[in-house]
Amino acid sequence: MNPSPPQEHRQHALDYWQIIRNRLGLIFLCFLLVFAAAAVITHVMPRKYRAVVEIELKRQLKDTNVFGQLNQNNNLAGDGFLKTQLEIIQKPKTLERVVEKLKLLELWSLPANGRQFAIGRLQGHLEVNSSARSEIINITYYDEDPQLAADIANAVAESYRETRIQVDRDLADNSIKEFNIQVAAKEQLAQQARNKMFAVKKDLGIIELPGDNRATGQDVIDTVESATLIDRERDIYKLTNEIQSLRAQISQLQTLDGDALIRQAGELRVENETIRTIGPAYQGLLMRQESVAGSGLGPKHPTMISLGKEIETARTLLLDAANDYRNNLAFRITTGERQLAEAQKTYQEQRSKSLEADTNNQEYLHAKEEWEGLNRDLWKLRDTLAQQQIERDIPATPFTIHKSADEPETAPAKPNVKVNLALGAVVGLMFGFGLAFFLEYLDTTVKSIDEVERLLGVPVLAVIPKNVGALHRTTGLNPDAEAYRILRTNIEFNRKRPDANVISVVSGGSSEGKSTTMVNLATVCAQGGYNTLIIDGDLRRPRMHTFFDVTNDVGLTTYLSSPMELEEVVLETPIENLFLMPSGLMPADSSGMLNSPRFRQLLDDVKSRFDIVLIDSPPILGVSDASVLAAEADLTLLVVQHRKLPRHMLQRVKHSVDAVGGDVVGVVLNNVDIHSDNTYGYYTSYYTYYNSDQRGKKDRQPVANAPQKTLASLQSPKSEKNRTSYQDAF
């Protein structure tokens, strides 16, 4: 997976953190000012006390569905009822009652026409709120007088109760009035439908049987024809069942004979008097005969003979009766089938007449249904009207008070000191951060090494920390010198020609630390064993002689304007191997003097005598001298102060050097605050390698009595044998 996006995000976050660190003072100042303002405003705000009345709403169900049940939906929050009641509590109509009850016009010393002002004052100090899905409403009022706050909160609740009762009663009266109108209209329609129904019945000659046996949705009525048709259907059903029963009996008796026939006829319980009376006696005789035989009497015993005769007589009678009944069943079936056919014929004839009558009765049926429907609606309206009248007359309570403002609060509720101070702190921080990022957005100066290298296309050779003084004025081990050693090394590795030892040091504007940078660079070069010459080429504002506490009477301008020798204008400094050529007196035409052949001869001379020649130049923007020096020198070193020069001006500096043919060896990023800008920590980490106990003090050691010596030893160019090269130093 590509790790680039996380790295970019981390770098982006570090940039924001760096902005905060760089402008931490501004952020803290904004925070302190806003926090102090919040504290002062909170202190001068009047103290207000709070009174709260907590009520639970009850819906008065006055909106009625005419043809259905009453609306039983009691979801106060779902249909906007609760929101409406919250607004009603704060309406002028409700608060006007409060003004009248508590006589607020007199209490607040308002004129008679100041009622609207009093209502507006109540609305400004009144808060009415409720949770999202709760029927509880909190009525809160704030005032400087705690007792008045409690009285007003209670009065608002009482005023809302009166307003709500009056509104509900008005709604009920309007609803009852509307119901009365609808009942009268429905009665008229029902009477018209009734008259129409009787007129149709009379015209068609319909005779409707008493009672209402017609099912709901059935398109027939109970007339004489329909009643006769029903009787015929019952006759057919009865005959059909009788025939089926007779056929079942004859099928069971047809194949039987003797005792089997007698036994089956008895089990079927046939409709024959002989079988019903003699059958049980016959069974009793058989059981008696079996009992007597079991007692030991023989068949010729008189008792047995008498019983045999009685059994035979009964059997004969039963057989004759069963045969007669069996023969009579066929006749009865034939007679029943004939009666069934006649009944079915009569039914079909009566059915045709009934269908014809039903067709003629449809008009009457429709008229009757219309009257019945209107009559049902009329009774519903009357029931609803009666219920509305009962509910109107019953005393209603629109809400229940769970908490009243009986006892005033002793501690003020406003202003909330903690909240105000916390809000002031948050706003102060937000304002501070916003201002910091806004100023950072407006700041077009260079802020990082990458930005300098991207704009100019040349490397940054060194990063010089803030508040670095002249190195030759300190004693002991100084970690500040390490930055200039890095600069010296990077110059060596970035120059294209080994003999390019004349370096012009320029900057875009004044006070960017160019002169100090050049003096310290010359110092570390001299300490490294290189014969180093400083030429003060800033003829308009010379400063090099002040670093070594020497006079400026003789120098570069003296050499260029007279036939003096080099030894007469070059001074030895207290630092070994370091020499100085001051600027001399300010000429009338410094640019023309620097652009003379004499100056080019000077450069050729010192180039052969010294290992390094550093020329201090004036700011290149607006002064032509620096362009001349950059054109004549082998290399040009740009000194850029951190967060000072805008980007477009920095690009202009580079363009000015390129325009005269100068060779920019690199950039020195000067005066960097490494403590607030941690992005330069890697470039100044050498500080941690120096023990604080071993650091030399940076107090200046004046050299007012330093002797001004000429270079008698540099009468001729240095030989290759005596010259120390940069490569030998590493």
Secondary structure, 3 states (H helix, E strand, C coil): CCCHHHHHHHHHHHHHHHHHHHCHHHHHHHHHHHHHHHHHHHHHCCCEEEEEEEEEECCCCCCCCCCCCCCCCCCCCCCCHHHHHHHHHCCHHHHHHHHHHHCHHHHCCCCCCCHHHHHHHHHHHEEEEECCCCCEEEEEEEECCHHHHHHHHHHHHHHHHHHHHHHHHHHHHHHHHHHHHHHHHHHHHHHHHHHHHHHHHHHHCCCECCCCCCCCCCCCCCEHHHHHHHHHHHHHHHHHHHHHHHHHHHHHHCCCCCHHHHHHHHHHCCCCHHHHHHHHHHHHHHHHHHHHHHCCCCCCCHHHHHHHHHHHHHHHHHHHHHHHHHHHHHHHHHHHHHHHHHHHHHHHHHHHHHHHHHHHCHHHHHHHHHHHHHHHHHHHHHHHHHHHHHHHHCCCCCEEEEECCCCCCCCCCECCHHHHHHHHHHHHHHHHHHHHHHHHHHCCECCCHHHHHHHHCCCEEEEEECCCCCHHHCCCECCCHHHHHHHHHHHHHHCCCCCCCEEEEEECCCCCCHHHHHHHHHHHHHHCCCCEEEEECCCCCCCHHHHCCCCCCCCHHHHHHCCCCHHHHCEECCCCCEEEECCCCCCCCHHHHHCCHHHHHHHHHHHHHCCEEEEECCCCCCCCHHHHHHHHCCEEEEEEECCCCEHHHHHHHHHHHHHCCCCEEEEEEEEECCCCCHHHHHHCHHHHHCCHHHECCCCCCCCCCCCCCCCCCCCCCCCCCCCCCCHHHC
